[in-house]
Amino acid sequence: MPTIQITGGRIIDPSQNLDQVGDLWISRGRILPSGGGNEEAEIVVDARGLIVCPGLIDVHVHLREPGNEEDETIATGAAAALAGGVTSVACMPNTIPPIDTQAAAEFVVLQGRRAKQANVFPVGAVSKGRKGEELAGLGQLVAGGAVAFTDDGSPVSNAGLMRRALEYSKMFDLVIMQHCQVMELTAGGVMNEGFESMRLGLGGMPAAAEDIMVARDIRLAEITGGRLHIQHISTARAVELVREGKRRGIRVTAEACPHHFSLTDERLRSFDSNYKMNPPLRTAEDVAAVIEGLKDGAIEILCTDHAPHAREKKMRELDQAPFGIVGLETLLPITVTHLIEPGHLSWSEAIRKMTINAANLLGLSKGTLRPGADADVTIIDPSTSWTIDASQFRSKSRNTPYDGWEVRGRAHTVVVHGEVRYTLGGIVQETPAGASPS
Amino acid sequence: MPPADAPGSDPAPTAWTRKHLLGLEDLSREEMTAVLDTAESFSEISKRSRKKVPALQGRIVFNLFFENSTRTRTSFSLAAKRLSADTQDFTASVSSLSKGETFIDTAKNIEAMGCDVMVVRHPTPGAPHLLSQHVSSSIINAGDGAHEHPTQGLLDLMTIRRAKGKIEGLTVALLGDIAHSRVARSNIWGLLKFGAKVILCGPPTLVPRSMERLGCEVAYRLEDVLPRCDVINVLRIQFERQQGGMFPSVGEYSQFYMMTQERVRKAKPDLLILAPGPINRGVELTPEVADGKHSAILDQVTNGLAVRMAVLYLVSGKMPAGE
């Protein structure tokens, strides 16, 4: 592993409350103390005008392998992550077969290592077969590398099982992530239930379906003392419930995805399946509440719910097309354009939600630039304006509503395990020791 | 008005510039008026002994029906034939869709056979819109799920306009299953743009309060609404589009919402009753009402043919006769 000197960048590391211009040194996969000690740089990255931060962590992605490799593989998903500035992903267990055994978790870890792109961490299923009936072997999943548990794709509907999961997972101090949705209220739904669904004649999924499950699970977290994480929060009331739960000292966290703070259900007027996701796009009031939750800390994590689907699947009629959009390559620019530039979040606040907060959620020793930490670093060009072009995605799928959007901010260079694994344009600039960076 | 045998003098449809008819939400009052005026001129053709004009000679109209239909498909077929177009029916249940082919690929194959106009009925809202982005034929929405049924909306407007001489200022109630009705949605857009007052009446599970935002009145008690109505459009319960359990029983629904002679007597003497069909006698309206003097149900069918001729003619680019 080369010794890398990243020079003249604006180093933002919320884990240390750090926001200053300086150099960052990396060697043998670790962050070096300031100045780099006695090391000599083999690679020098000129980061003047750029932001240098801990590698971004996405706690919620779907990589589709095994079972739906036509949509994405662990290798293509992890490459897409790098192109988006993401150095670690936690992948959901709704694969075929699901990640509900130690062997299945180990398969993900192995494929992630083979891909040698972003770090890939499996999230284990809460229940066997994700059927919501019996607890999966949570301890064995941990032994296989699982960093959290969820039945995502669907909720743990059975309140008794959810209670047991929250109780049992305390022995590992790992979090139960929940896709909050009362299925009886969303059956047949394609989009948010409300004025727009009524206008379009499309089946609706009421906000209350999310709110009720969030309320139930926060109460279960309270009585069990377990760690609850609300995935892809999308409604105003759910944000308020999380805020209230935190106030009462309950161990609850929440995440939000770019589509839930940048798009509303009015987009479905186009009948474009790239606006079909679950939870669905909500109203402008919900979008405002999600942004407010991000601002006041009720929502402490930004992630993608990266959900790749092959073109032929998304081309189907709206009720037959699958839910979800790809997100790894648009997380950063949509965050910059819709949260940072309008002044909702500072750079430091946004980066915190994609680094140390995410690392803490999953118990990873990442998300920081402290000396000795894993050398996962993202260098961001904060001011570049560009047009999102889905045809250029590294993801195997192209299902994005952001194709053609004019955005700001982009990953410039990405370092994983002390290796430069991505640079915009694909060029890694190597500068001989002693030479000045251009 | 065009001469009926050669509508080359351009029947006032200067307002019409569209290639497709996907819904009434997008249409202006002027565009709808253009269709209605054109339909009026075409309706004369049906009264002749030789019910055919060469307006669309050489054109191919495909009926792509991915959902069951009798009257709409027949009406479109007949309308196309009266304009001398070649017509071909496509039925999803006996097509390659059952072999796994996608809806879009099926349509592309049909287009490759030289189709000019696709009349599309589909159980999914937005399916005709999706198709319009993938094929170059003109698309006419013949009903997309619970979204819109624009030709039905237009024929209802035509029927009201003929019976009442106007639409503006009338009070029109849509009665029954509003939530799952594409007819309701097209009627609402059309009626509101023509300046009618629209009342939506039915049980709360079938009449969403959010419709008020469109400018409609929402009411749950038919008795409260009846005396104010100039027109009542009796909509069918869309059992095929419901999850079920929207009301306790058909009997209970009929008790509260079926149009009976007794209820008709509580309305204005010149009440006009429409029903898009298929009508369920004894559920949404009694046979006496369906066949009574207030009913315009069969007029709707007749007007539907003229409206569909007009729409086929207009989307086909007003091709002169004999071209």
Interface residues (C-beta under 8 A of the other chain):
Chain A: A187 G188 G194 F195 M198 R199 L200 G201 L202 S270 F271 E312 M315 R316 E317 L318 D319 Q320
Chain B: E25 T102 F103 I104 H122 P123 T124 P125 G126 A127 H129 L130 D144 G145 A146 H147 E148 A179 H180 R182 R185 P208 S210 M211 R213 L214 Q243
